[in-house]
């Protein structure tokens, strides 16, 4: 009887696990400059780039982010500049800075449609601005966030 119970518990644990499709986008201040870090699962970005017939490299990921990860600060659209691109095992790590920035950040608007072509995919937006920490979930139903500071 114990063996049957253990086997059922083992099978149930496998049945209840699933792969969660998430990418994280962290926007933070450092030395009076707005920076960002992105962590994406490699298989997700490869699937997206294969659909668009693109090769995965610093230039194509930079262009993709400029089209799908749009940041406005104090009602002014900013530009993204990629400073590093690392392909490590199962993840892609991207860092950069936000240019065209006004002085003090009073409000921020982010539109993020990255990887939303993948069913069930979500993006986490982590804001670390003006000594404040706020996190938001982006998915097919909610593609834009606004925050005031």
Beta strands, then each sheet from edge to edge (+ up, - down):
strand 1: 22-30
strand 2: 33-41
strand 3: 69-73
strand 4: 76-77
strand 5: 79-88
strand 6: 91-99
strand 7: 107-112
strand 8: 122-129
strand 9: 132-138
strand 10: 144-148
sheet 1: 5+ 6- 2+ 1- 8- 9+
sheet 2: 4+ 3- 7+ 10-
end
